[in-house]
Amino acid sequence: MRLYIRHPSDVPIDYQLGDRADTRRDQLSNFSEGGLCFVAKEHIEPGAEIHFAIPIMPPQFHATGVVVWCRREGDEYMVGVKFSKEETAYAVRMVEQLCYIEHYRQSVMETDGRQLSGEEAALEWIEKYADRFPH
């Protein structure tokens, strides 16, 4: 049984494994209060510590987690990460809003042809949808 609701996402995720210095960028698939899933180009061993950032707009969300599963899907891998700290739940809510804002920004570009900055998209999204965003 799932403990948390998944939230769909279409934004990048930057991450480092363990003590490695190289940063990789892949695509966030979905996330919840308990963790996240992303699409990776390479297999990542379950149990690996992972440090990640979601670089939508400043300030970036940073957190640490543990890879709990990694499944091959075609030429890519779906990677499941469990957040390491309970206090990440509040920050995840902020990321959730940022993901909805980024999705809104992309949607406006596709449907209206308007290119919004992250800040412009945030202001419009807040005005239109913030009152319906669950607490």
RODO-2510 file (C-alpha; in nm, 4 decimals, decimal comma):
residues 135
     n   res          X          Y          Z
     1     m     0,0000     0,0000     0,0000
     2     r     0,1334     0,3445    -0,0963
     3     l     0,1801     0,5828     0,1971
     4     y     0,2076     0,9012    -0,0090
     5     i     0,0358     1,0441    -0,3136
     6     r     0,2568     1,0660    -0,6211
     7     h     0,2783     1,3975    -0,8003
     8     p     0,3637     1,3898    -1,1709
     9     s     0,6551     1,5966    -1,2870
    10     d     0,8364     1,6931    -1,6041
    11     v     1,1404     1,8756    -1,4704
    12     p     1,5141     1,8058    -1,4510
    13     i     1,6945     1,6580    -1,1530
    14     d     2,0670     1,7028    -1,0841
    15     y     2,2331     1,4442    -0,8629
    16     q     2,5567     1,3057    -0,7242
    17     l     2,6078     0,9542    -0,5941
    18     g     2,7779     0,9062    -0,2578
    19     d     3,1036     1,0994    -0,2374
    20     r     3,1476     1,1313    -0,6147
    21     a     3,2070     1,4837    -0,7406
    22     d     3,0476     1,4469    -1,0843
    23     t     2,6944     1,5790    -1,1194
    24     r     2,4507     1,4109    -1,3537
    25     r     2,1281     1,5532    -1,4944
    26     d     1,8282     1,3387    -1,5765
    27     q     1,4497     1,3763    -1,5734
    28     l     1,2305     1,3652    -1,2623
    29     s     0,9381     1,1298    -1,3196
    30     n     0,7272     1,1757    -1,0068
    31     f     0,7626     1,2479    -0,6374
    32     s     0,5784     1,2295    -0,3101
    33     e     0,6433     1,3149     0,0534
    34     g     0,8289     0,9861     0,0943
    35     g     1,0599     0,9979    -0,2044
    36     l     1,0893     1,0387    -0,5756
    37     c     1,1403     0,8515    -0,8991
    38     f     1,3537     0,9664    -1,1883
    39     v     1,4669     0,8405    -1,5267
    40     a     1,8421     0,7724    -1,5456
    41     k     2,0680     0,6855    -1,8352
    42     e     2,2665     0,4376    -1,6222
    43     h     2,1897     0,1722    -1,3621
    44     i     2,2248     0,2941    -1,0024
    45     e     2,2812     0,0339    -0,7344
    46     p     2,0092     0,0154    -0,4654
    47     g     2,1481     0,1258    -0,1297
    48     a     2,3535     0,4061    -0,2865
    49     e     2,3355     0,7431    -0,1127
    50     i     2,2219     1,0161    -0,3500
    51     h     2,2393     1,3944    -0,3157
    52     f     2,0074     1,5777    -0,5490
    53     a     1,8805     1,9185    -0,6519
    54     i     1,5755     2,0183    -0,8502
    55     p     1,6937     2,3184    -1,0538
    56     i     1,3662     2,4772    -1,1595
    57     m     1,4241     2,8253    -1,0218
    58     p     1,6091     2,9729    -0,7250
    59     p     1,6255     2,8655    -0,4569
    60     q     1,6903     2,5105    -0,5695
    61     f     1,5556     2,2259    -0,3592
    62     h     1,8409     2,0102    -0,2218
    63     a     1,8035     1,6840    -0,0340
    64     t     1,9672     1,3510     0,0348
    65     g     1,8182     1,0083    -0,0084
    66     v     1,8872     0,6420    -0,0626
    67     v     1,8234     0,4532    -0,3846
    68     v     1,5718     0,1816    -0,2975
    69     w     1,5175     0,0321    -0,6412
    70     c     1,6372     0,0619    -1,0010
    71     r     1,4498    -0,0974    -1,2930
    72     r     1,5481    -0,1081    -1,6576
    73     e     1,2880     0,0323    -1,8977
    74     g     1,4103     0,0153    -2,2559
    75     d     1,7383     0,2056    -2,2837
    76     e     1,6859     0,3872    -1,9530
    77     y     1,6368     0,3105    -1,5841
    78     m     1,3616     0,4130    -1,3469
    79     v     1,5227     0,4910    -1,0102
    80     g     1,3293     0,5040    -0,6826
    81     v     1,4713     0,7189    -0,4027
    82     k     1,3574     0,7410    -0,0401
    83     f     1,4204     1,0742     0,1312
    84     s     1,6636     1,0488     0,4223
    85     k     1,5059     1,3017     0,6586
    86     e     1,1496     1,3472     0,7760
    87     e     1,1760     1,7261     0,7596
    88     t     1,2016     1,7032     0,3829
    89     a     0,8216     1,6781     0,3671
    90     y     0,7805     2,0550     0,3960
    91     a     1,0430     2,1191     0,1297
    92     v     0,8763     1,8642    -0,0971
    93     r     0,5587     2,0707    -0,0822
    94     m     0,7602     2,3643    -0,2124
    95     v     0,9022     2,1475    -0,4920
    96     e     0,5516     2,0305    -0,5745
    97     q     0,4452     2,3910    -0,6241
    98     l     0,7548     2,4628    -0,8320
    99     c     0,6802     2,1630    -1,0529
   100     y     0,3225     2,2791    -1,1075
   101     i     0,4538     2,6275    -1,1913
   102     e     0,7090     2,4872    -1,4358
   103     h     0,4408     2,2722    -1,5959
   104     y     0,2206     2,5828    -1,6223
   105     r     0,5085     2,7783    -1,7828
   106     q     0,5593     2,5058    -2,0437
   107     s     0,1847     2,4759    -2,1070
   108     v     0,1494     2,8519    -2,1644
   109     m     0,4345     2,8362    -2,4170
   110     e     0,2715     2,5456    -2,6032
   111     t    -0,0869     2,6748    -2,6002
   112     d    -0,0448     3,0550    -2,6098
   113     g     0,3057     3,0947    -2,7512
   114     r     0,3986     3,3161    -2,4538
   115     q     0,7441     3,2643    -2,3073
   116     l     0,7332     3,3328    -1,9342
   117     s     1,0251     3,3546    -1,6943
   118     g     1,0051     3,1360    -1,3849
   119     e     0,9026     3,4374    -1,1787
   120     e     0,6322     3,5467    -1,4257
   121     a     0,4939     3,1927    -1,4391
   122     a     0,4948     3,1736    -1,0582
   123     l     0,3016     3,4988    -1,0247
   124     e     0,0388     3,3910    -1,2800
   125     w     0,0069     3,0400    -1,1341
   126     i    -0,0309     3,1726    -0,7794
   127     e    -0,3027     3,4132    -0,8910
   128     k    -0,4915     3,1422    -1,0826
   129     y    -0,4397     2,8237    -0,8797
   130     a    -0,2808     2,8778    -0,5360
   131     d    -0,6163     2,8949    -0,3576
   132     r    -0,6958     2,5416    -0,4855
   133     f    -0,3584     2,3958    -0,3914
   134     p    -0,4063     2,1438    -0,1078
   135     h    -0,2656     2,2396     0,2350
***
